[in-house]
Amino acid sequence: MNEEKKPGAGDAPPARPIGATDPVEGFEPKIIAFCCYYCAYSAADLAGSMRLQYPANVRLIELPCSGKTDPKLLLEAFENGADGVYVAGCMEGDCHFLKGNFRAKKRVHAIKKILDEVGLGGQRLEMFNLSGSQGPRFAEIAREMTERIKNLGPSPINVRRGTIHRAPGVEAAAAGQGGEKK
């Protein structure tokens, strides 16, 4: 007998990524970008000079080299309220300090594993390589990370603390202060 399986019949629901939380109305992620001074920060500056639009919720932290990204610093960013973090360094092979971007890549990979193990989710952390002339790519990365984190939802740490970042108009409504005054 050839029984046809109906779509959705008996299928398990798709697994949620580690660290994904329930959707929150008006959620605006707080994203920290650790940027190499020579390349990624220059790309961010170029994106601004070109008047390219990217989400304002991405906060830049300038580093002399992505290789100076301390694993403790990445973890503290989450502990201090970041919903997502990324490290942006020079193109592979073009680091001004020779191998800094390779060190950063290894560190980010190790911390992603730790984030998965503790239930925060390694998808909330990423490493990108770009040159100083890639302003459009910098803006694209900022939009990409913002969309990724919006899909994952607020950081489980922020959910537990009750410190979810929302768009300004939504915050007032969530607090019961929305609507017009007569």
C-alpha positions in Angstrom: 0.0 0.0 0.0 1.2 3.4 -1.0 0.0 5.9 1.6 0.6 9.5 0.8 1.8 11.6 3.6 -0.1 14.9 3.8 2.1 18.0 4.3 2.3 18.9 8.0 0.8 15.6 9.1 3.0 14.1 11.8 5.8 16.6 11.1 7.6 17.9 14.2 7.5 21.7 14.5 10.8 23.2 13.2 13.4 23.5 16.0 14.0 27.0 17.3 17.6 28.2 17.3 19.4 28.1 20.6 18.7 31.4 22.4 15.6 32.3 20.4 12.9 33.9 22.5 9.2 34.6 21.9 8.4 37.5 19.7 8.0 40.9 21.4 6.0 43.7 19.9 8.1 46.6 18.9 11.4 44.9 19.8 14.4 46.9 18.6 17.6 45.0 19.2 20.7 46.6 20.8 23.7 45.5 18.7 27.3 46.2 19.5 29.9 46.2 16.7 33.5 45.9 17.7 35.3 47.5 14.7 38.9 47.5 13.6 40.2 51.1 13.2 41.9 50.5 9.9 39.2 48.8 8.0 35.8 48.2 9.5 35.6 51.6 11.3 36.8 53.3 8.1 34.0 51.4 6.3 31.5 52.7 8.8 32.8 56.2 8.3 32.5 55.8 4.6 29.0 54.5 4.9 28.1 57.7 6.8 29.9 59.9 4.3 27.9 58.2 1.5 24.7 58.8 3.6 23.9 55.1 3.5 21.1 54.1 5.7 21.6 51.4 8.4 19.9 50.8 11.7 20.6 53.3 14.4 20.5 50.5 17.0 24.0 49.4 16.0 26.6 50.9 18.4 30.2 51.0 17.2 33.2 50.5 19.4 36.5 51.3 17.8 39.4 48.9 18.4 43.0 49.3 17.2 42.7 45.8 15.7 40.0 43.1 15.7 42.7 40.9 17.2 42.4 43.0 20.4 38.9 41.6 20.9 39.0 40.0 24.3 36.6 37.0 24.8 35.6 38.6 28.1 34.7 41.8 26.3 32.3 39.9 24.0 30.6 38.1 26.9 30.4 41.4 28.9 28.6 43.0 26.0 25.8 40.4 26.3 25.8 40.7 30.1 25.4 44.5 29.8 22.3 44.2 27.6 23.3 43.6 24.0 21.0 41.4 22.0 23.6 40.8 19.4 27.3 41.5 18.9 29.6 41.4 15.9 33.3 41.9 15.3 34.3 43.5 12.1 38.0 43.3 11.0 40.2 43.6 8.0 40.0 41.3 5.1 41.8 38.0 5.7 45.4 38.4 4.8 45.3 42.2 5.0 45.5 42.8 8.7 47.7 45.8 9.6 48.9 43.8 12.5 49.5 40.7 10.4 47.3 38.1 12.1 44.9 40.0 14.3 41.8 39.2 12.3 42.7 35.5 12.4 43.0 35.7 16.2 39.6 37.5 16.3 38.0 34.8 14.1 39.2 32.0 16.5 38.0 33.9 19.5 34.6 34.6 18.0 34.2 30.9 17.1 35.1 29.8 20.6 32.6 32.3 22.2 29.9 31.2 19.8 30.2 27.7 21.2 30.1 29.0 24.8 26.9 31.0 23.9 25.3 27.9 22.6 26.3 25.9 25.6 24.8 28.4 28.1 21.6 28.8 26.0 22.1 32.3 24.8 22.7 31.2 21.2 25.9 31.5 19.1 23.9 33.1 16.3 23.8 36.3 18.3 27.6 36.7 17.7 29.3 37.0 14.3 32.6 37.9 12.7 32.8 39.9 9.5 35.8 40.9 7.3 35.7 44.0 5.2 38.1 46.7 3.8 37.9 50.4 4.5 36.4 51.0 1.0 33.4 48.8 1.7 31.0 51.4 3.2 27.9 49.8 1.4 29.0 46.4 2.8 29.2 47.8 6.3 25.6 49.1 6.0 24.5 45.8 4.7 26.1 43.9 7.6 24.4 46.3 10.1 21.0 45.6 8.4 21.7 41.8 8.2 22.6 41.6 11.9 19.6 43.7 13.0 17.3 41.4 11.0 18.9 38.3 12.4 18.5 39.5 15.9 15.0 40.7 15.4 14.1 37.1 14.2 15.8 35.6 17.2 14.0 37.9 19.6 15.4 39.7 22.7 18.4 38.2 24.4 17.3 35.6 27.0 19.3 37.7 29.6 17.2 40.8 28.8 14.0 38.7 28.9 14.9 37.4 32.4 15.7 40.9 33.6 12.7 42.5 31.9 14.9 45.0 30.0 13.7 44.4 26.5 14.6 47.3 24.1 11.5 48.6 22.2 10.8 51.3 19.7 10.0 54.6 21.5 6.3 54.6 20.5 5.8 51.0 21.5 7.5 51.5 24.9 4.8 54.0 25.9 2.0 51.7 24.7 3.6 48.7 26.5 3.6 50.8 29.8 0.0 51.7 29.4 0.7 55.3 28.5 0.0 55.1 24.8 -2.9 56.8 23.0 -4.0 60.4 22.7 -4.7 62.7 25.7 -7.9 64.7 25.6 
